[in-house]
Amino acid sequence: MTNLRTELPMRINAGCQIAYDCPQPTPMLLMISPHPSRLPDVVGPHEMRFDPPIPFRDYQDSFGNTCTRIVAPPGRLTITTRFQVQDSGLPDDVTRAAWQRPIEQLPDEMLIYLLGSRYCDTDKLTDLAWSLFGQAASGWDRVQAICDYAHERIAFGYEHASATRSASEAFFERRGVCRDYAHLAVALCRCVNVPARYCTGYLGDIGMPPPYGPMDFAAWFEVYLDDCWHTFDARNNMPRIGRILMARGRDATDVAIATTFGPCTLAGFQVFTDEVV
């Protein structure tokens, strides 16, 4: 953590450009807007453009995320979003004293984050989780031990990306990308009765030393401890500066950047997150 700075507030430019080739009109669901919780930090307009221009409509899903509905026309559609946020410039909080509430005392709305989901197949990892972490101190230290384990268990590589890999498959294959780290950590947390949810958004290299890798959307997770949500990142396994949340859910199914309802081909993909200097 010695490379992370803690300076005055900063501004961050963020956005993406995604292109699809569609052989026919194709309904799509997009999650590329800042999460409503970050809207107070957005400076100026949040711009979303479509080339060619098409109608679109926003709504909030059951997890509180902003979703955009469109129908992509036949041919190539280019989707561009751009915005600027004010950020504290501080790394993620570390609250080592955060405690774990017993299941019977959890609020009702937290129980869904203890259940298995499409990519967090807790039924296949429960015995492993209790054998590894059942004796660890509950609360923050237990979650950090899980984060450390997922970080060490999986070898990162963009060539290892898979849209169908579950948490248990990431455990056995020992390779993946940031979503696999998050899925494994979320599943293990749920197995030992810690409510956990999957997050996606922008995370640049602010405060980190070079060399810098290619920019992409990032995945991390949050756990419910001390009667509030805390950020953990099994991929990086250290506090980072400048996270811009887009969406939260049970796993990647709930927060997909684009869900397409018909055949189409990804023709271009670019993400940027840069400190304004």
C-alpha positions in Angstrom: 0.0 0.0 0.0 3.0 2.3 0.1 2.4 3.3 -3.5 -1.1 4.7 -2.8 -1.3 8.4 -2.2 -3.8 10.1 -0.1 -4.1 13.6 -1.5 -6.8 16.2 -2.0 -9.9 15.5 -4.0 -9.5 14.8 -7.7 -11.6 14.6 -10.8 -11.7 11.5 -13.0 -12.8 11.3 -16.6 -14.4 7.9 -17.4 -16.4 6.3 -20.1 -16.5 3.6 -22.8 -17.1 2.9 -26.4 -18.7 -0.4 -27.4 -19.7 -1.5 -31.0 -22.0 -4.3 -32.0 -22.9 -5.8 -35.4 -26.5 -7.0 -35.5 -28.0 -8.9 -38.4 -31.5 -7.9 -37.3 -33.2 -5.5 -34.8 -31.9 -6.7 -31.4 -33.3 -5.6 -28.0 -30.5 -4.9 -25.5 -30.2 -4.0 -21.8 -27.1 -1.9 -21.0 -25.5 -1.1 -17.6 -22.9 1.5 -18.4 -24.1 4.5 -16.3 -22.7 5.5 -13.0 -24.6 3.9 -10.1 -27.2 6.3 -8.6 -25.1 6.5 -5.4 -22.3 8.2 -7.4 -24.6 10.6 -9.2 -24.0 13.4 -6.6 -20.3 13.2 -7.6 -20.9 13.5 -11.4 -19.7 16.9 -12.6 -21.6 18.2 -15.5 -23.7 16.0 -17.9 -23.5 12.3 -18.1 -23.4 11.8 -21.9 -24.6 8.6 -23.6 -24.6 8.6 -27.4 -25.6 6.1 -30.0 -24.4 6.0 -33.6 -26.7 5.8 -35.5 -29.0 7.7 -33.1 -31.8 5.5 -31.6 -34.3 5.9 -28.8 -33.4 4.7 -25.4 -35.0 4.6 -21.9 -33.5 4.3 -18.4 -35.0 2.5 -15.4 -33.8 1.3 -12.1 -33.7 -2.5 -11.5 -34.5 -4.4 -8.3 -30.9 -3.9 -7.1 -31.1 -0.1 -7.5 -28.9 0.0 -10.7 -29.5 2.3 -13.6 -30.3 0.2 -16.8 -30.8 1.5 -20.3 -33.1 -0.3 -22.7 -32.6 0.0 -26.5 -33.3 -1.9 -29.7 -30.2 -2.0 -31.8 -30.9 -1.6 -35.5 -29.5 -4.0 -38.2 -25.9 -3.2 -38.9 -23.3 -1.6 -36.7 -24.3 0.2 -33.5 -21.7 2.2 -31.6 -22.5 3.0 -27.9 -20.5 5.8 -26.3 -20.7 7.1 -22.7 -18.6 9.8 -21.1 -18.7 11.5 -17.7 -16.6 13.2 -15.1 -16.7 12.5 -11.3 -15.4 14.2 -8.3 -13.5 11.7 -6.1 -12.0 11.9 -2.6 -8.6 10.7 -3.8 -8.5 8.4 -0.9 -8.0 4.6 -1.0 -10.8 2.2 0.0 -11.6 2.2 3.7 -10.1 -0.6 5.9 -12.2 -1.3 9.0 -10.5 -4.2 10.8 -12.9 -3.9 13.7 -16.0 -4.6 11.6 -18.0 -7.4 13.1 -20.3 -10.1 11.7 -23.9 -10.2 12.7 -25.5 -13.7 13.3 -27.8 -14.8 10.6 -30.9 -14.7 12.8 -30.2 -11.0 13.4 -29.6 -10.0 9.8 -32.1 -7.7 8.1 -34.5 -9.6 5.8 -33.1 -7.9 2.7 -29.6 -9.3 3.4 -30.6 -12.9 3.2 -30.5 -13.0 -0.7 -26.8 -12.3 -0.4 -26.3 -15.5 1.5 -27.8 -17.7 -1.2 -26.2 -19.4 -4.2 -26.6 -17.8 -7.6 -25.7 -18.5 -11.2 -22.0 -17.9 -10.9 -21.6 -18.2 -7.1 -22.4 -21.9 -6.7 -22.1 -22.1 -2.9 -23.4 -25.7 -2.8 -20.1 -26.9 -4.3 -17.9 -24.8 -2.0 -19.5 -25.0 1.4 -17.4 -27.8 2.8 -14.2 -26.2 1.5 -15.1 -22.8 3.0 -15.8 -24.1 6.5 -12.7 -26.2 6.4 -10.5 -23.2 5.4 -12.2 -20.4 7.2 -14.5 -21.8 9.9 -12.0 -21.4 12.6 -10.9 -17.9 11.5 -12.0 -14.9 13.6 -15.4 -13.7 12.3 -15.9 -10.3 10.8 -13.3 -8.4 8.8 -10.4 -10.8 9.4 -12.4 -13.7 8.0 -13.3 -11.8 4.9 -9.7 -10.7 4.4 -8.6 -14.3 4.8 -11.0 -15.3 2.0 -9.8 -12.4 -0.1 -6.2 -13.4 0.4 -7.1 -17.0 -0.6 -8.9 -16.1 -3.8 -6.1 -13.7 -4.7 -3.5 -16.5 -4.4 -5.7 -19.3 -5.8 -6.4 -17.7 -9.2 -3.8 -16.8 -11.8 -4.8 -13.6 -13.7 -4.8 -13.5 -17.5 -7.1 -11.9 -20.1 -6.6 -15.0 -22.2 -8.4 -16.9 -19.4 -11.6 -15.0 -19.6 -14.8 -17.1 -19.8 -18.4 -15.9 -19.8 -19.6 -19.1 -18.3 -17.0 -19.9 -15.5 -18.5 -20.3 -12.1 -16.8 -19.8 -8.7 -16.2 -23.5 -8.2 -14.8 -23.8 -11.7 -12.5 -20.9 -11.0 -11.4 -22.7 -7.9 -10.5 -25.9 -9.7 -9.1 -24.3 -12.9 -7.1 -21.7 -10.9 -7.2 -19.1 -13.6 -9.4 -16.2 -14.6 -10.0 -12.5 -14.7 -11.3 -10.1 -12.1 -14.9 -11.4 -12.2 -13.6 -14.9 -11.3 -11.7 -13.5 -8.3 -14.9 -11.7 -7.2 -17.2 -14.7 -7.8 -14.9 -17.1 -5.8 -14.6 -14.6 -2.9 -18.4 -13.9 -2.9 -19.3 -17.6 -2.9 -16.8 -18.4 -0.1 -18.1 -15.5 2.0 -21.7 -16.6 1.6 -20.7 -20.2 2.6 -19.5 -18.9 6.0 -22.6 -16.7 6.5 -21.2 -13.3 5.4 -23.7 -11.5 3.1 -21.7 -10.6 -0.1 -22.6 -9.0 -3.4 -20.8 -8.6 -6.7 -19.9 -5.1 -8.0 -18.8 -3.8 -11.4 -17.5 -0.4 -12.4 -14.5 1.7 -13.4 -11.1 1.3 -11.7 -8.0 2.9 -13.3 -4.4 2.9 -12.2 -4.5 6.1 -10.2 -1.9 6.0 -7.5 -0.3 2.8 -8.8 3.2 2.5 -10.3 3.7 1.6 -14.0 3.6 -0.4 -16.1 -0.1 -0.1 -16.7 -2.2 -2.9 -18.3 -5.0 -2.4 -20.8 -8.0 -0.6 -19.4 -11.2 -2.7 -18.8 -14.2 -2.7 -16.6 -13.4 -4.0 -13.1 -15.1 -6.4 -10.7 -14.9 -6.3 -7.0 -17.3 -7.2 -4.1 -18.9 -5.9 -1.0 -19.7 -7.6 2.3 -22.2 -6.7 5.0 -20.3 -6.3 8.3 -20.9 -3.9 11.2 -24.4 -3.2 9.8 -23.0 -1.6 6.6 -21.4 -2.6 3.3 -17.6 -2.7 2.9 -15.5 -2.9 -0.3 -13.1 -5.8 -0.9 -11.1 -6.6 -4.1 -9.8 -10.1 -4.4 -8.1 -9.4 -7.8 -5.9 -6.5 -6.5 -6.2 -7.4 -2.8 -5.3 -3.9 -1.6 -7.1 -0.6 -1.2 -7.3 1.3 -4.4 -8.1 4.9 -5.4 -10.9 6.0 -7.8 -13.5 3.3 -7.9 -16.5 4.4 -9.8 -19.4 1.9 -9.2 -21.8 1.1 -12.0 -23.8 -1.8 -10.7 -24.3 -4.3 -7.8 -26.0 -7.6 -7.8 -25.8 -11.3 -6.8 -23.2 -12.0 -9.5 -22.2 -11.0 -13.0 -25.7 -12.1 -14.3 -27.3 -9.1 -12.6 -24.7 -6.5 -13.7 -23.8 -7.5 -17.2 -22.5 -4.5 -19.2 -24.7 -5.6 -22.1 -27.4 -8.2 -22.2 -28.5 -8.9 -25.8 -31.8 -10.6 -26.8 -30.8 -11.9 -30.2 -27.7 -12.7 -32.3 -25.0 -10.0 -32.5 -21.2 -9.7 -32.6 -19.0 -7.5 -30.4 -17.1 -5.4 -32.9 -15.3 -2.9 -30.7 -14.6 -2.4 -27.0 -12.7 0.5 -25.3 -12.8 1.7 -21.7 -11.0 4.7 -20.2 -10.6 6.0 -16.6 -8.1 8.9 -16.2 -7.4 11.5 -13.5 -7.9 15.0 -14.7 -4.6 16.8 -14.4 
